[in-house]
């Protein structure tokens, strides 16, 4: 059994209660401006900004710290075209055959359909893969734990980072997403979690008039 090695916590920085209140209000108000956007500009974004966002995502807590994720950053036009084509094929079936009426009704306020031009327009698509097991150098399988929870947390941190960077994103989940393994050549132990579309919003971007639940609706203090 590996023995744990401990060292002093030197990265924690305490702030005064006044600073705490102020800092979190500033962050809250900034985060509350975040909107999911579906119209993207083709304006380029520096790759290092995407790398910084992914370093933040990769710092997320995970089951047994096994970091069961892999991010494929797509900027190549031909790969984006292939992804759009495959996603639109699945989405056509979703909207016209697979989705029950109830699901389509739930989606109606968002105004989504099977057309996904942003998959080609946006400068970056980040395919987030969940890894169900890792492989040691000699090919032995190592099971990962709490994979969905870990990848969900990392993706949330990624979405926040993209927002703080001054960009917008869209969490896109074409279903099924198996085509991403094929196009991006990812191994069988990885399953696509979602596709995050990242970039600047189009100048004429619009967002649906929808709202978030109130604090009262989402919190119970005991
Ligand atoms: N994957 C489809 C449908 C869709 C499903 C949910 I749940 C959404 O919140 C949004 C869309 C699409 O991307 O259009």
Boltz pocket constraint, residues with backbone or C-beta under 6 A from the ligand:
constraints:
  - pocket:
      binder: B
      contacts: [[A, 91], [A, 94], [A, 107], [A, 110], [A, 112], [A, 113], [A, 114], [A, 171], [A, 172], [A, 173], [A, 174], [A, 175]]
      max_distance: 6.0
